[in-house]
Amino acid sequence: MEQERVTEIWVNGLNRNGSGYLLADRLVLTCWHVVEGVARGDRVQVRPLGTHAPAAEWPAASLCWPSAEVNRKVIDNEPWRDAALLVIDDSDWRPAGSYAPVRFGRVPAQDRVACSGFGFPDA
């Protein structure tokens, strides 16, 4: 995990925030429960970890996936589906750097892997 990819998401209309992760220069992975109630194309605010601007000055992003309404019961029963993608569409956005593609993997349930996490878990 690269700490400079960690973002905070602010959903102004719902007075909610949460964590995200830059997968590419303008693409942010977050949890669906963070943006629950936001329609596709609606705007939220995103800021990189360590940026201290007021929320009104954070770059804007739009929900781009999932493209259809999500049934809350599905997320409750299948928590691995708790995911959403945002695209930062603010013309003033400048990423801190150029990011290599994120590598995903799968850890078998019986294995233990040391890890550390960053984000806004109390948000």
Disulfide bonds with the S-S distance in Angstrom:
none
